[in-house]
Amino acid sequence: MDGRFQEKDRHCRNCQSTWTVYEEKETDVSIAVALIEAGVNDEFDVALILSADSDLCPAVRALGRLRPDKRVVAAFPPRRRSGELRRAVNAAFTIGDAKLRQAQMPAKVVTATGVTLDRPAHWA
């Protein structure tokens, strides 16, 4: 997929501070295109979408018209839901906080080159 982050400069009118933020671009479109391509090319029977983004609904509905034999399941992140996406897919469920914690990498990972990567403390 070809999503990307675009830099944007922000400016505080009160204190005149300037900082850079990064805005995600094209990820939902890339997921939608990949879903339709893979479905039409018969690369899956059931697709699992980890998202609560209703922008994916047109792609899910298009896939349903093009390949009604394909199923799409939405896995909603904790505290995120979309009624519209829920209605568009064949099934949906919510991933709980406990499941996310169980799936995390260890607190520290050492790469083959000896670099230590630390998991953010607030993820624990």
C-alpha positions in Angstrom: 0.0 0.0 0.0 1.1 3.5 -0.7 -0.1 5.7 2.2 2.2 8.4 3.2 2.6 11.2 5.8 2.7 14.8 4.7 4.4 17.5 6.8 2.4 20.5 7.8 3.6 23.5 9.8 1.4 24.7 12.6 1.6 28.2 14.2 0.3 29.4 17.6 -1.3 32.8 17.3 -0.9 33.5 21.0 2.8 32.6 21.6 4.0 32.6 18.0 5.5 29.1 18.4 5.8 27.0 15.2 5.9 23.2 15.0 5.6 20.5 12.4 2.9 17.8 12.4 2.5 14.9 10.1 -0.9 14.1 8.5 -1.7 10.7 7.0 -2.6 10.8 3.4 -4.0 8.2 0.9 -4.0 5.2 3.3 -7.7 4.6 3.1 -7.7 4.9 -0.7 -4.7 2.5 -0.9 -6.5 0.0 1.3 -9.7 0.3 -0.8 -7.8 -0.2 -4.1 -5.9 -3.2 -2.6 -9.1 -4.8 -1.3 -10.8 -4.5 -4.7 -7.8 -5.7 -6.7 -7.1 -8.7 -4.4 -10.8 -9.6 -4.4 -11.2 -9.4 -8.2 -8.0 -11.4 -8.7 -9.3 -14.1 -6.3 -6.5 -13.7 -3.9 -8.7 -14.2 -0.8 -11.9 -15.7 0.4 -12.3 -13.5 3.4 -10.6 -10.1 3.9 -10.0 -8.7 7.4 -9.9 -4.9 7.6 -8.5 -3.5 10.8 -10.2 -0.1 10.7 -13.3 1.9 11.7 -13.0 4.3 8.8 -16.3 4.6 6.9 -14.3 5.9 3.9 -13.8 2.2 3.1 -17.5 1.6 2.6 -17.6 2.4 -1.2 -14.8 -0.2 -1.8 -16.5 -2.8 0.3 -19.8 -2.3 -1.5 -18.1 -2.3 -4.9 -16.4 -5.6 -4.1 -19.7 -7.0 -3.1 -21.1 -6.1 -6.5 -18.1 -7.4 -8.4 -17.4 -10.5 -6.3 -20.4 -11.4 -4.2 -18.6 -14.6 -3.2 -16.0 -12.6 -1.2 -16.5 -11.8 2.5 -15.2 -8.7 4.3 -14.8 -8.6 8.1 -14.1 -5.4 10.0 -12.0 -5.5 13.1 -12.6 -2.3 15.0 -9.8 -0.9 17.2 -10.6 -0.3 20.9 -13.0 2.6 21.4 -13.6 3.0 17.7 -16.6 1.9 15.7 -18.4 2.8 12.5 -22.1 1.9 12.1 -21.8 2.6 8.4 -18.8 0.2 7.9 -20.5 -2.4 10.1 -23.5 -2.3 7.8 -21.3 -2.6 4.7 -19.2 -5.6 5.8 -20.3 -9.2 6.3 -19.2 -9.3 9.9 -17.4 -7.1 12.5 -15.9 -7.2 15.9 -14.0 -5.0 18.3 -10.5 -5.7 19.4 -10.2 -5.2 23.1 -7.4 -3.5 25.0 -6.4 -6.8 26.6 -5.9 -8.4 23.2 -3.7 -5.5 22.0 -1.6 -5.7 25.1 -1.1 -9.5 24.6 0.0 -8.9 21.0 2.7 -6.3 21.8 6.3 -6.8 21.2 8.5 -7.1 24.3 9.4 -3.9 26.2 12.9 -4.0 24.7 14.0 -5.5 21.4 17.6 -5.7 20.4 18.2 -5.8 16.6 20.9 -7.9 14.9 23.1 -4.9 14.8 22.8 -4.3 18.6 20.4 -1.4 18.5 17.9 -1.4 21.4 14.3 -0.5 20.6 12.2 0.5 23.5 8.4 0.1 23.5 6.8 3.4 24.7 5.9 3.2 28.4 2.3 4.3 27.8 1.6 1.2 25.7 2.0 -1.1 28.7 
